[in-house]
Amino acid sequence: MNVCVLGLGEVGLPSAKYILEKNMKVFGYDINESAAERAKRLGIEATTDWKKIPFSQIYIICVYAGLKNDSPDFSSIYDAGRKVIEKQRETSTSEKCLVSIESTIIPGLCRKLYEEIFKWQVHLVHVPHRFWSGDPVRHGVRQRRVIGAIDGVSMRKGWAFYKDLLKIPLHKVSSIEIAEMSKISEQTFRYIQIAFAEELKMVCNELGMNFDELRTACNTKWNIEIPEAREGIGGHCLPKDSKYFTSLTSSARLVQSAMQVDDVYKKIIHKLK
Ligand SMILES: NC(=O)c1ccc[n+]([C@@H]2O[C@H](COP(=O)([O-])OP(=O)(O)OC[C@H]3O[C@@H](n4cnc5c(N)ncnc54)[C@H](O)[C@@H]3O)[C@@H](O)[C@H]2O)c1
């Protein structure tokens, strides 16, 4: 069985490596030459030339999707989708490939791709990644993941691949939209927790109290886990994914407030330096 991973970055590369270690034939595709080179050094047949990728039974989309003018921009996912369907149409076999989108997206995108780009010619699942490079063993490729599918056959195919072949523990949800929403909800929840820690630290500064001591004291309660307040909420996922969340509604008041808290906190931290 051929598996092709599109996007060989922080998430796609360890995923491709993991699949290779399960003795499957893995092809990697990236638009960036150095990403493809890095993958080749790990034994993955990687290229920036899509024509060199053979028809694969499974395509895993791990490309980075970001923001454009502060709004979700999924052009890279569309691009990857178009490439996959091109391969599917070129093959003489009537076998439909399985496409798994692991990148973080918003509810409705999978269905839109399925109807507008894939035109019902593939099986489709969404298995959002939860990768954390800080602890790739416990929180890497082989951690519990949510899986949602466009239909029952896709779910069976996705389950057989991830659970039976890759041995990745899965939590099945009843629709692909729930899977899409689960990822940005997790991320936004985390964003709010950190923003609360930032607010608490600013209040402590105002009151002349030691934030670290207060935090440690609160965290002795069984259901409290206040995170650290560091340099402001950064990284290339949490702020982006929270913006995906707010793009869905005009009533995300708590999240909007958390974003304002983080802005103020960053300015204060900057001044203190
Ligand atoms: N980094 C993490 O810890 C993490 C964790 C969970 C989920 N995610 C999500 O996974 C996705 C990928 O994130 P990442 O951190 O791996 O990003 P990354 O920037 O490290 O890697 C993305 C790769 O995709 C490639 N790419 C971009 N457009 C492409 C295209 N059209 N075709 C082929 N390749 C293309 C880039 O060249 C890059 O090598 C994002 O949606 C992100 O939100 C990331």
The ligand as an SDF file (V2000), in Angstrom:
LIG
                    3D

 44 48  0  0  0  0  0  0  0  0999 V2000
    3.0750   22.1770   14.8850 N   0  0  0  0  0  0  0  0  0  0  0  0
    2.2640   21.6280   15.7340 C   0  0  0  0  0  0  0  0  0  0  0  0
    2.6370   21.3530   16.8670 O   0  0  0  0  0  0  0  0  0  0  0  0
    0.8380   21.2840   15.3450 C   0  0  0  0  0  0  0  0  0  0  0  0
    0.0750   20.5300   16.2130 C   0  0  0  0  0  0  0  0  0  0  0  0
   -1.2150   20.1770   15.8460 C   0  0  0  0  0  0  0  0  0  0  0  0
   -1.7280   20.6040   14.6240 C   0  0  0  0  0  0  0  0  0  0  0  0
   -0.9640   21.3680   13.7930 N   0  0  0  0  0  0  0  0  0  0  0  0
   -1.5530   21.7640   12.5190 C   0  0  0  0  0  0  0  0  0  0  0  0
   -0.9610   20.9690   11.4900 O   0  0  0  0  0  0  0  0  0  0  0  0
   -0.8560   21.7220   10.2790 C   0  0  0  0  0  0  0  0  0  0  0  0
    0.5910   21.7600    9.8270 C   0  0  0  0  0  0  0  0  0  0  0  0
    1.3330   22.4260   10.8250 O   0  0  0  0  0  0  0  0  0  0  0  0
    2.9260   22.3410   10.9250 P   0  0  0  0  0  0  0  0  0  0  0  0
    3.2770   22.8360   12.2700 O   0  0  0  0  0  0  0  0  0  0  0  0
    3.3870   20.9950   10.5110 O   0  0  0  0  0  0  0  0  0  0  0  0
    3.3210   23.4250    9.8500 O   0  0  0  0  0  0  0  0  0  0  0  0
    4.7900   23.6280    9.1990 P   0  0  0  0  0  0  0  0  0  0  0  0
    4.7960   25.0300    8.7370 O   0  0  0  0  0  0  0  0  0  0  0  0
    5.8460   23.1420   10.1310 O   0  0  0  0  0  0  0  0  0  0  0  0
    4.7630   22.6340    7.9480 O   0  0  0  0  0  0  0  0  0  0  0  0
    3.8460   22.7500    6.9250 C   0  0  0  0  0  0  0  0  0  0  0  0
    4.5190   22.2660    5.6400 C   0  0  0  0  0  0  0  0  0  0  0  0
    3.5290   22.3470    4.6170 O   0  0  0  0  0  0  0  0  0  0  0  0
    4.1880   22.7590    3.4440 C   0  0  0  0  0  0  0  0  0  0  0  0
    3.1850   23.2900    2.5240 N   0  0  0  0  0  0  0  0  0  0  0  0
    2.5270   24.4660    2.5710 C   0  0  0  0  0  0  0  0  0  0  0  0
    1.6670   24.5690    1.5430 N   0  0  0  0  0  0  0  0  0  0  0  0
    1.7750   23.4270    0.8490 C   0  0  0  0  0  0  0  0  0  0  0  0
    1.1470   22.9140   -0.3190 C   0  0  0  0  0  0  0  0  0  0  0  0
    0.2200   23.6270   -0.9510 N   0  0  0  0  0  0  0  0  0  0  0  0
    1.5110   21.6910   -0.7620 N   0  0  0  0  0  0  0  0  0  0  0  0
    2.4580   20.9650   -0.1160 C   0  0  0  0  0  0  0  0  0  0  0  0
    3.1010   21.3890    0.9850 N   0  0  0  0  0  0  0  0  0  0  0  0
    2.7540   22.6080    1.4580 C   0  0  0  0  0  0  0  0  0  0  0  0
    5.2020   23.7820    3.9100 C   0  0  0  0  0  0  0  0  0  0  0  0
    6.2340   23.9960    2.9560 O   0  0  0  0  0  0  0  0  0  0  0  0
    5.6950   23.1440    5.2050 C   0  0  0  0  0  0  0  0  0  0  0  0
    6.8360   22.3390    5.0050 O   0  0  0  0  0  0  0  0  0  0  0  0
   -1.4410   23.1010   10.5980 C   0  0  0  0  0  0  0  0  0  0  0  0
   -2.8030   23.1070   10.2410 O   0  0  0  0  0  0  0  0  0  0  0  0
   -1.2900   23.2050   12.1020 C   0  0  0  0  0  0  0  0  0  0  0  0
   -2.2160   24.0920   12.6670 O   0  0  0  0  0  0  0  0  0  0  0  0
    0.3170   21.6980   14.1080 C   0  0  0  0  0  0  0  0  0  0  0  0
  1  2  1  0
  2  3  2  0
  2  4  1  0
  4  5  1  0
  4 44  2  0
  5  6  2  0
  6  7  1  0
  7  8  2  0
  8  9  1  0
  8 44  1  0
  9 10  1  0
  9 42  1  0
 10 11  1  0
 11 12  1  0
 11 40  1  0
 12 13  1  0
 13 14  1  0
 14 15  2  0
 14 16  1  0
 14 17  1  0
 17 18  1  0
 18 19  2  0
 18 20  1  0
 18 21  1  0
 21 22  1  0
 22 23  1  0
 23 24  1  0
 23 38  1  0
 24 25  1  0
 25 26  1  0
 25 36  1  0
 26 27  1  0
 26 35  1  0
 27 28  2  0
 28 29  1  0
 29 30  1  0
 29 35  2  0
 30 31  1  0
 30 32  2  0
 32 33  1  0
 33 34  2  0
 34 35  1  0
 36 37  1  0
 36 38  1  0
 38 39  1  0
 40 41  1  0
 40 42  1  0
 42 43  1  0
M  CHG  2   8   1  16  -1
M  END
$$$$
